[in-house]
Amino acid sequence: MKILITGATGLIGSEIVALCLNQNIAVNYLTTRKEKIVSKDNYQGFYWNPKKNEIDTNAFNGVTAIINLAGASVSKRWTPAYKQEIISSRVDSLQTLYSALEKNKNNTVNSIVSASGIGVYPSSFENYYNEEEKEVDASFLGEVVTIWEKEINKFKQIGLEVSAVRIGLVLSRKGGALPEIMKPIKYYVGAPFGTGMHWQSWIHITDLSRIFLHILKNNLAGVYNGVAPNPVINSKFTKQVAKLLDRPLFLPNVPAFVMKMILGEMSYLLYASQRVSSKKIQETGFNFVYSSLYAALEKA
């Protein structure tokens, strides 16, 4: 098996690459920075520029599957210009891949599994969401995922098996949200957000990476939630991080209006409540290494 990965040098991509190489799965990867192109045994980089629809089609040589992780981070202030960047980075990447595969009829690619997000599910304190949910969150995140998955599904038109992983809060100390969550707690200024009763659906980065490969190895199509089996409310999540860091929590909860003044519309990320089920991926035979939040935090 040889896999082409976009976003391979990012947080999740780096973990998937390490997992692939550990299992002797060859990896080609696409990068927008030519200085990041390296050539090693089972690991070969190629240049692309999705904004200009440019791609080195040699990246497809011998590849049977694509893992798509390309897209600008949503954890940055949502100015009108950056909102457009969040959307266009996802759409441009998928459209560049699609057009290249469509033109190169002799390629060996038969499947694509792409990142997506649980932000598509409506914010709710009561609901427990699975992949069959049709209602979409009336937020910018809901809009992003809707557009994203529409582009992902277009690959069915050229005969590929298509899968999407709706990713929750990824636990890794190497980057992403967790180090930012830990920082104020570490310096004795941490506190739950709002009432602290909103749900957080999390996943350890190792399990998330394993889900991507599990989907490819088992030829699974469709949407799968990339979350661990035991979502928790924000107050419990915050207490578990404080316990890990051996820090007290003595400040009052942070009201939504305070974070909105600081972060603008992006503060929605801190207060949205999505309790999301992992049942579908588990029913395919996937077993989580980290189903307990505290154990996942310890090993993040």
Secondary structure, DSSP 4 states (H G I P E B T S, - for coil): -EEEEESTTSHHHHHHHHHHHHTT-EEEEEES-GGG--EETTEEEEEEEGGGTEE-GGGGTT--EEEE-----SSS---HHHHHHHHHHHHHHHHHHHHHHHH-TT----EEEEEEEGGGSPP-SS-EE-TT-----SSHHHHHHHHHHHHHHGGGGGT-EEEEEEE-EEE-TTSSHHHHHHHHHHTT----BTTS-SEE-EEEHHHHHHHHHHHHHTT--EEEEE--S--EEHHHHHHHHHHHHT----SPPB-HHHHHHHHGGGGHHHH---EE--HHHHTTT---S--SHHHHHHT-
